[in-house]
Amino acid sequence: MPKPGSEWQTFDQDQMLDKVITAPQRAQQHWQLGLQHPVQTHQEIRQIVVCGMGGSGSTGDFLQALCKSAQVPIWVNKSAELPNWVNAQTLVIGVSYSGQTAETLACIEQALTQGAQLHLLSSGGRVAELAERHAITRVPVDGGLPPRAALFDLAFALLGSIIDCSLFQVDRKDCEAALQWLNTLSQTWEPNDRVKPLPLSLAEHLLPFANLLLWGRAGESGELALRWKNQLAENSKRLASVGVFPELNHNEIVPICARHHSQSAAIYLSLESTLSAFDQTSLELIEPHLGRIEVVRAQGVGRLQRLLYLIYLGDFLSVYLAFLSETDPTPIAAISELKNRMAEIKE
């Protein structure tokens, strides 16, 4: 098993770990950038749709998980089509880190056709062109990163741009405190010679298992389990599945308890310091049938800090797990090849 230091650098040619460690500094910069480019609405908003794919799409999941007290519904759309109910009273937030994401561009075009109000985030590309052509507000985020490494850039750019919009019920002081919290976590979880960081310990526990089951509670940590799945897929090159309580108690629990799954490990993500009695009972029933169960409880003051804790822990974990597997976390050859093939398709 490779150890921290020069051995890890062999597997990290494009410095993904450094991108994870420096995420709080970029988040601070993009928070300020968002404040300079606020969302503008010209009539009543009754629903919000966030459009994005991959790492950009995670921005919508984050916003939905954070804004449980929002005054209107927030819906995350990860496809090339908008619902028919999108209209002039809908705020469509288009997030494309590159500015070139085909599905997000298609949604922006449909939003214009359906008369929706728009707010965009991109580092440039066709999204920037559409914003200029149609006088749409856009936060011009910095580019140059793999989109999956830019979630905090995008998230805080978005938070800064909506902070004065009462629909979202997001507090400015909470955001500023959360930026400091991210700095603390980065310093705690980066490699050091004194104490083994928590995400590295967790990665070592999960390394032997071929199947990873990521669990959360619906409407709470379930969205974060999806972010972990995506990070494990792209950074660690590990396939994982997502399940949510209480739904999995009505289906997945059956095959889990039918036999022993020695090669499967479950990771339960909790936004609370204590588990509900219902979830605890489920985990106790399932535990003898799996190779391992890890319960990860969020830390921090308030919902925003707890969400960031779990997201950031997953980012560090996925990179550490890649190193332990002697894998370079940055290349995503299959996605690149797929994009090349799709570009050749003529409909």
C-alpha positions in Angstrom: 0.0 0.0 0.0 1.6 3.3 -1.0 2.2 5.8 1.8 1.7 9.6 1.9 4.4 11.7 0.3 6.4 11.1 -2.8 4.8 7.7 -3.5 1.4 9.4 -3.8 2.7 11.9 -6.3 3.4 9.0 -8.7 -0.4 8.5 -8.9 -1.3 12.2 -8.9 0.2 13.7 -12.0 -2.4 16.4 -12.3 -2.5 17.2 -8.5 -6.0 16.4 -7.7 -5.2 16.2 -4.0 -3.9 19.8 -4.2 -7.2 20.9 -5.9 -9.1 19.3 -3.0 -7.0 20.9 -0.3 -7.2 24.4 -1.9 -11.0 24.3 -2.4 -11.7 26.6 0.5 -9.6 29.4 -1.0 -11.4 29.1 -4.3 -14.7 29.0 -2.5 -13.9 32.3 -0.8 -13.0 33.9 -4.1 -16.2 32.7 -5.8 -18.3 33.8 -2.9 -17.1 37.4 -3.6 -17.6 36.8 -7.3 -21.2 35.8 -6.7 -21.9 38.8 -4.6 -20.8 40.9 -7.6 -23.3 39.2 -10.0 -26.6 38.9 -8.1 -29.6 37.1 -9.6 -32.3 39.4 -11.0 -35.9 38.6 -11.3 -38.6 40.7 -12.9 -41.8 39.1 -11.6 -43.0 36.6 -9.0 -41.2 33.3 -8.8 -43.2 30.2 -7.9 -40.7 27.5 -8.5 -36.9 27.1 -9.1 -35.2 24.6 -11.4 -31.5 24.0 -11.3 -30.1 22.5 -14.5 -26.6 20.8 -14.7 -24.8 17.6 -15.3 -22.0 15.8 -13.4 -20.0 18.0 -11.1 -22.1 21.0 -12.2 -25.3 19.1 -11.4 -24.0 18.5 -7.9 -24.5 22.3 -7.3 -28.2 21.8 -7.7 -28.2 18.8 -5.3 -26.3 21.0 -2.8 -28.8 23.9 -3.1 -31.8 21.6 -2.7 -30.3 19.9 0.3 -29.5 23.3 1.9 -32.7 25.2 1.2 -35.2 23.2 3.1 -36.8 26.4 4.3 -37.1 27.9 0.8 -40.3 29.7 0.1 -40.8 27.9 -3.2 -40.0 24.4 -4.5 -36.5 23.7 -5.8 -36.2 21.0 -8.4 -32.9 19.6 -9.8 -33.0 18.7 -13.5 -30.2 16.5 -14.9 -31.4 15.9 -18.4 -31.6 17.7 -21.8 -35.3 18.5 -21.4 -37.3 20.9 -19.1 -40.7 20.0 -17.7 -43.6 21.5 -19.5 -44.7 23.4 -16.4 -41.6 25.7 -16.6 -43.0 29.2 -17.4 -42.5 32.9 -16.7 -42.9 32.3 -13.0 -40.0 29.8 -13.0 -36.4 30.7 -12.2 -34.1 28.4 -14.2 -30.6 28.3 -12.9 -28.2 26.9 -15.5 -24.9 25.6 -14.2 -22.2 24.5 -16.7 -18.7 24.8 -15.5 -17.3 24.6 -19.0 -20.1 26.5 -20.6 -20.4 23.8 -23.2 -22.5 21.1 -21.6 -24.9 20.0 -24.3 -27.8 19.0 -21.9 -27.6 22.3 -20.0 -27.5 24.3 -23.1 -30.6 22.6 -24.4 -32.4 23.4 -21.2 -31.4 27.1 -21.4 -32.7 27.3 -24.9 -36.0 25.7 -23.8 -36.2 28.0 -20.8 -36.0 31.0 -23.2 -38.7 29.5 -25.4 -41.0 28.8 -22.5 -40.5 32.3 -21.1 -38.7 31.4 -17.9 -36.5 33.7 -16.0 -32.8 32.7 -16.1 -29.6 32.9 -14.0 -26.5 31.2 -15.3 -23.1 30.1 -14.0 -20.2 29.2 -16.3 -16.5 29.8 -17.0 -17.3 30.9 -20.6 -18.4 28.9 -23.6 -21.8 29.0 -25.3 -23.5 29.6 -21.9 -21.6 32.9 -21.7 -22.6 33.7 -25.3 -26.3 33.1 -24.6 -26.1 35.2 -21.4 -24.7 38.1 -23.4 -27.1 37.7 -26.3 -30.2 37.6 -24.1 -29.1 39.9 -21.3 -29.2 37.1 -18.7 -27.4 37.4 -15.4 -24.3 35.1 -15.2 -21.7 34.5 -12.6 -18.4 34.2 -14.6 -16.6 31.5 -12.6 -13.0 30.7 -13.0 -12.2 27.7 -15.2 -9.4 25.2 -15.6 -10.5 22.4 -13.2 -12.2 19.1 -13.7 -15.8 20.0 -13.0 -16.0 17.5 -10.1 -13.2 19.5 -8.3 -15.1 22.8 -8.7 -18.2 22.1 -6.6 -17.3 24.6 -3.9 -16.4 27.2 -6.5 -19.8 26.8 -8.1 -21.7 26.4 -4.9 -20.4 29.6 -3.3 -20.6 31.5 -6.5 -24.3 30.6 -6.5 -24.8 31.3 -2.9 -23.2 34.8 -3.2 -25.4 35.6 -6.2 -28.7 34.6 -4.4 -27.9 35.7 -0.9 -30.1 38.8 -1.1 -33.0 36.8 -2.7 -35.4 36.0 0.1 -36.9 33.0 -1.7 -33.9 30.8 -0.8 -33.8 31.7 3.0 -29.9 31.6 3.1 -28.1 33.6 5.7 -25.0 35.7 4.9 -23.4 35.1 8.2 -23.9 31.4 7.9 -22.1 31.4 4.6 -19.2 33.4 5.9 -18.8 31.1 8.9 -19.0 28.1 6.6 -16.1 29.4 4.5 -13.9 29.4 7.7 -15.2 26.0 8.5 -14.0 24.6 5.2 -10.5 26.1 5.9 -10.5 24.2 9.2 -11.5 20.9 7.6 -8.9 21.3 4.9 -6.1 21.8 7.4 -7.4 18.8 9.5 -7.7 16.4 6.6 -4.7 17.1 4.4 -1.8 14.6 4.8 0.4 15.1 7.8 3.0 13.2 9.9 1.2 13.5 13.2 -2.3 12.2 13.0 -3.9 10.1 10.3 -6.7 12.2 8.7 -10.2 10.8 9.1 -10.9 10.4 5.3 -7.6 8.4 4.9 -8.6 6.1 7.8 -12.0 5.6 6.2 -10.4 4.9 2.8 -8.2 2.3 4.4 -11.3 0.6 5.9 -13.1 0.6 2.6 -10.2 -0.4 0.3 -10.7 -4.3 0.6 -14.4 -4.1 -0.4 -15.4 -4.5 -4.0 -19.0 -3.3 -3.5 -19.7 0.0 -1.8 -23.3 0.9 -0.7 -23.9 4.6 0.1 -26.9 5.3 2.2 -28.6 8.4 3.5 -32.0 9.6 4.5 -34.4 10.9 1.8 -34.6 14.6 1.7 -31.5 14.9 4.0 -28.2 13.1 3.4 -29.5 11.1 0.4 -28.4 13.9 -2.0 -24.9 13.7 -0.5 -24.7 10.0 -1.0 -25.1 10.7 -4.7 -22.2 13.2 -4.6 -20.1 10.5 -2.9 -21.1 8.0 -5.6 -20.0 10.4 -8.4 -16.7 11.2 -6.7 -15.9 7.5 -6.1 -16.7 6.8 -9.7 -14.5 9.5 -11.2 -11.7 9.9 -8.7 -11.4 6.3 -7.3 -12.7 4.5 -10.3 -14.9 2.6 -7.9 -18.5 1.6 -8.6 -20.9 2.3 -5.8 -24.7 2.3 -5.4 -27.0 4.7 -3.6 -29.9 3.8 -1.3 -32.0 6.0 0.9 -33.9 5.4 4.1 -36.8 4.7 4.7 -37.3 3.5 1.1 -34.6 0.8 1.3 -36.5 -0.7 4.2 -39.2 -1.7 1.7 -37.0 -3.4 -0.9 -33.2 -3.5 -0.7 -33.2 -4.9 2.8 -34.6 -8.2 1.5 -31.6 -9.2 -0.7 -29.2 -7.8 1.8 -30.5 -10.0 4.6 -31.0 -13.0 2.4 -27.3 -13.9 2.4 -23.9 -12.7 3.6 -22.2 -10.1 1.4 -18.6 -10.3 2.5 -17.4 -8.1 -0.3 -19.9 -5.3 0.4 -19.4 -2.3 2.7 -22.1 0.2 3.5 -21.5 3.8 4.4 -24.4 5.6 6.1 -24.2 9.4 6.0 -26.0 11.3 8.7 -26.5 15.1 9.0 -27.4 14.6 12.6 -25.1 13.6 15.5 -27.5 10.8 16.5 -29.4 8.4 14.3 -33.1 8.0 14.4 -34.3 4.9 16.2 -35.8 3.7 13.0 -32.5 3.9 11.0 -30.5 2.4 13.9 -32.9 -0.6 14.0 -32.4 -1.1 10.3 -28.6 -0.9 10.5 -28.6 -3.4 13.3 -30.7 -5.8 11.3 -28.5 -5.4 8.2 -25.0 -5.4 9.8 -24.5 -9.2 10.2 -25.0 -9.6 6.5 -22.4 -7.1 5.3 -18.6 -7.1 5.4 -18.6 -3.7 7.1 -20.9 -0.7 8.0 -19.4 2.7 8.5 -21.7 5.4 10.1 -20.4 8.9 9.3 -22.0 11.7 11.3 -21.6 15.3 10.2 -20.0 17.9 12.3 -20.4 21.6 12.3 -22.8 24.4 13.5 -25.9 24.5 11.5 -27.1 22.8 8.3 -24.7 24.5 5.9 -21.6 23.5 7.8 -22.9 19.9 8.3 -23.6 19.6 4.6 -20.1 20.9 3.7 -18.5 18.5 6.2 -20.0 15.4 4.5 -19.3 16.7 0.9 -15.7 17.6 1.7 -15.1 14.4 3.5 -16.2 12.5 0.4 -13.9 14.5 -1.8 -10.9 13.7 0.3 -11.9 10.1 0.7 -12.3 9.5 -3.0 -8.7 10.8 -3.7 -7.2 8.9 -0.8 -8.9 5.8 -2.0 -7.5 6.3 -5.5 -4.0 6.6 -4.1 -4.4 3.5 -1.9 -5.6 1.6 -5.1 -2.5 3.0 -7.0 -4.9 4.9 -9.3 -4.5 8.4 -10.8 -7.7 10.2 -9.7 -7.8 12.7 -12.6 -8.2 10.8 -15.9 -11.8 9.9 -17.0 -11.0 8.1 -20.2 -14.5 6.6 -20.7 -16.2 10.0 -20.5 -13.8 11.6 -22.9 -14.3 8.7 -25.4 -18.0 8.9 -25.1 -18.0 12.7 -25.8 -15.9 12.1 -28.9 -18.3 9.4 -30.2 -21.4 11.5 -29.4 -19.8 14.5 -31.3 -19.8 12.3 -34.4 -23.5 11.4 -34.2 -25.6 13.3 -36.7 -29.3 13.2 -36.0 
